[in-house]
Amino acid sequence: MFDTPPLPAAIVALVSSRRLPEPLSECFDSSAPPPDWRMLLEMVRLYLENPALDRELRGAVALLGAYAYLRTCEYLLFDLVERSNRAIELLQEAERHGIGEDDIEPLRAAAFAILEVASATEAQRDERLRPG
């Protein structure tokens, strides 16, 4: 598993404000076990597909999704590329909806670091498969 930056302040603030939609906020209940990031990803996807989602929440929910994608990266080339690219897309959406650079940049750096690992892994694999 990769080292993921701490949960961005915008997400912490949203959880503390109790404005996060209930099924998502339940993932952060202090009496509950740590979030199941894969399950949380599915909830984020559904919320972001909902045009009725409060526009003020959309950026933070996208940021939460990007964070969850990074938390679920594994050392499988396909997953690394897919998950880090999806995280980058969600970070762009979060930025379009007002999330600040202080919250976005650590996650963006982590996503690009994961892409670098994926590229290096792919190059090593190609080298091993090259005849001769």
C-alpha positions in Angstrom: 0.0 0.0 0.0 1.2 3.5 -0.7 1.6 6.2 1.9 -1.4 8.4 1.5 -1.4 12.0 2.7 -3.6 12.8 5.7 -7.3 13.3 5.2 -7.6 16.8 3.7 -8.8 19.6 6.0 -11.8 20.3 3.7 -13.0 16.7 4.3 -12.4 16.9 8.1 -14.3 20.2 8.2 -17.2 18.7 6.2 -17.4 15.6 8.5 -17.3 17.8 11.6 -20.0 20.2 10.2 -22.3 17.2 9.8 -23.2 18.4 6.3 -21.8 15.2 4.6 -24.7 13.1 3.4 -25.6 10.5 6.1 -24.4 7.3 4.5 -21.0 8.9 3.9 -20.9 10.5 7.3 -21.5 7.2 9.0 -18.2 6.0 7.5 -16.5 8.6 9.8 -18.4 7.9 13.0 -15.8 7.8 15.8 -17.4 4.7 17.3 -17.2 2.8 13.9 -14.2 1.0 12.5 -12.1 2.8 9.9 -13.9 3.5 6.6 -14.2 0.7 4.0 -12.6 2.9 1.3 -13.9 0.6 -1.6 -17.5 0.9 -0.3 -17.1 4.6 0.2 -15.9 4.9 -3.4 -19.2 3.5 -4.6 -21.2 5.9 -2.5 -19.1 8.8 -3.8 -19.8 7.7 -7.4 -23.5 7.6 -6.7 -23.6 11.0 -5.1 -21.6 12.7 -7.8 -23.9 11.2 -10.5 -26.9 12.8 -8.7 -27.6 16.2 -10.2 -29.5 17.1 -7.0 -26.4 17.0 -4.9 -25.8 20.3 -3.2 -23.3 22.2 -5.3 -21.5 23.3 -2.2 -20.9 19.7 -1.2 -19.9 18.4 -4.7 -16.2 19.6 -4.5 -15.7 18.0 -1.0 -17.4 14.8 -2.1 -15.1 14.7 -5.2 -12.1 15.3 -3.0 -13.2 12.5 -0.7 -13.5 10.2 -3.7 -10.0 11.1 -4.9 -8.7 10.4 -1.4 -10.5 7.0 -1.4 -9.0 6.1 -4.8 -5.5 6.8 -3.5 -6.2 4.8 -0.3 -7.2 1.8 -2.4 -4.2 1.7 -4.8 -2.5 -1.7 -4.9 0.6 -2.9 -6.6 -1.2 -4.1 -9.7 -0.3 -2.1 -12.7 -3.8 -1.8 -14.1 -5.2 -0.7 -10.7 -2.5 1.8 -10.2 -3.1 3.6 -13.5 -6.9 3.4 -13.3 -7.1 4.5 -9.7 -4.6 7.3 -9.9 -6.1 8.6 -13.1 -9.6 8.6 -11.5 -8.2 10.3 -8.5 -6.8 13.1 -10.7 -10.2 13.5 -12.5 -11.9 13.8 -9.1 -9.3 16.3 -7.9 -10.0 18.4 -11.0 -13.8 18.3 -10.2 -13.1 19.2 -6.6 -11.0 22.2 -7.8 -13.8 23.3 -10.2 -16.2 23.3 -7.2 -14.1 25.5 -5.0 -11.8 23.1 -3.1 -8.5 24.9 -2.4 -5.0 24.0 -3.5 -3.9 23.3 0.0 -6.3 20.3 0.1 -5.8 19.2 -3.5 -2.0 19.4 -3.9 -0.9 16.6 -1.5 -3.4 14.2 -3.1 -2.3 15.3 -6.6 1.3 14.7 -5.7 0.4 11.2 -4.4 -1.6 10.4 -7.5 1.3 11.4 -9.8 3.8 9.4 -7.6 1.6 6.4 -8.1 1.6 7.0 -11.8 5.4 7.1 -11.8 5.5 3.7 -10.0 3.1 2.3 -12.6 5.3 3.6 -15.4 8.4 2.2 -13.9 6.7 -1.1 -13.3 5.4 -1.2 -16.9 8.9 -0.4 -18.3 10.5 -3.2 -16.2 7.8 -5.6 -17.4 8.4 -4.6 -21.0 12.1 -5.1 -20.6 11.6 -8.6 -19.2 9.3 -9.5 -22.0 11.6 -8.2 -24.7 13.2 -11.1 -26.6 16.9 -11.7 -26.6 
